[in-house]
Amino acid sequence: MSASRRALLSVSDKRGVADFARRLSELSFELVSTGGTARVLREAGLRVTGISEITGFPEVMDGRVKTLHPAVHGGLLARRGIDEETLDEHGIGMIDVLVVNLYPFEQVIANPQSSVADAIENIDIGGPAMLRAAAKNHERVAVVVDAGDYDEVIESYRNGQPDDGLRRRLAVKAYAHTARYDTAISGYLGGLSEPADNVPDPLMLSLARTAELRYGENPHQFAALYVDPAAPTGTVAQARQRQGKPLSFNNLADADTALECVLAFDEPACVIVKHSNPCGVATADSPMAAYDLAWQGDPTSAFGGVIAFNRTLPADVASAIIDRQFAEVIVAPEVEDAALGALAAKPNIRVLACGAPSAGSDTPDIRTIAGGVLLQSRDRGDPGSTAARTVTERQPTDTELADLMFAWRVARFVKSNAIVFAHGGRTVGIGAGQMSRVVSTRIAAFKAEEEGLPVAGAVMASDAYFPFRDGIDGAAQHGIRAVIQPGGSIRDDEVIAAANEHDIAMVFTGVRHFRH
């Protein structure tokens, strides 16, 4: 057995590995490496022992088999004071440091040009086996998967040996690395032949912590942001922060609602959210016009809100926002440089560029409960793809129908019981989160009156059916001319009769939009 310490390096991400290996060499480590990593180290002028010199067997099958050998795994798993005789008998040397990160499976499957064969070829076998062996034997072996740990590992060897705490932390990282890797593979292969109900069993999640937040919903709660590395673009989780203070828990929750809502519209749109509910939503010919209308919908609640756009944020809109209101967050697919220049006058405003949404992406909605999680498909109940039908004597006009469809889309993002008043492609009153649908209607009317917005001639959307006619009677008192709702109450006939009495057009969608 060699008296020198030995490090085995085999990495996909080669950033910093040559410098790390050089410093190990200066600490009298023998460097053992494989394939491409060995080539990088040799090109850096380092003396490297090839893995085949250790195993006595060539790398075969285009590198598929190279480290699956007792000389490698015995060197990783050997215990001091226990296994030396076995090592001597078989000529196996101990490995003291293992540096491995795995084939870039997640990057490969994220590339739409990659085939299934490409993905399969990037499933690492030897790497995870070595990581598990080294992590199991972390009492002796330092296992490194993160280049961010290179400096600390080197410093620990300069001072003697890594202490128990460092070796254990490195082992935890190694197991997390392989768990995340296996989760990505399981999710990908499962997605190729998902069951009809699309409900995975078991549910495998692997999320990377990308930020520690100042606190949670309240100052006494700790919080952090965890992101799925394979998450689609066009989301708040994957957005680039272009300006402003660090994001808070509530900022992220509200920005997510605002962005999801604004992306429900094809035409230029603006959504202002306050405490997880839209308070102003509008579509128009331009982002500026949409913002004007959304803000006018409820300027009182818009103060301190989160503002989202589905178009690039231009300078004129940025200037209008900082002149008109206090905003916590602004989110848009992209932000013009001139807009950032205008927003620099308010450096605390958080500005997010989320990028274009991924086509066809439909990640599940997952929520926590004590001791578990709930999973459901996302609510995509667009009336354009449902059996929407008029059930009253009066048909909605084309203008009313357009406003009904607009209000229905907004209702999807309002906490139940949800009522949305809309007119001319904008909200004029929203009632959210009430135990009574009638009370939600009153709140929507009150908000419109408070801001001086006329309700007469507007339309109303309800996220669920009206159980009694009182909701329609109340809407008629405020001048509502058309209603869209799911239908399905045992008293639908009574509700329809009330609409006919008030000459209100009513559309049933057959789809409910509860949001809790």
Secondary structure by P-SEA (a helix, b strand, c coil): cccbbbbbbbbccccaaaaaaaaaaaaccbbbbcaaaaaaaaaabbbbbccccccccccccccccccccaaaaaaaaccccccaaaaaaabbbbbcbbbbbccaaaaaaacccccaaaaaaacccaaaaaaaaaaaacccbbbbccccaaaaaaaaaaaccccaaaaaaaaaaaaaaaaaaaaaaaaaaaaaccccccccccbbbbbbbccccccccccccccbbbbcccccccccccccccccccccaaaaaaaaaaaaaaacccccbbbbbcccccccccccccaaaaaaaaaaccccccccbbbbbcccccaaaaaaaaacccccccccccccaaaaaaacccccbbbbbcccccccbbbbbbbbcccbbbbbcccccccccccccccccccccaaaaaaaaaaaaaaaaccccbbbbbccccccbbbcccccaaaaaaaaaaaaaaaccccccbbbbbccccccaaaaaaaaaacccbbbccccccaaaaaaaaaaaacbbbbbccbbbbcc
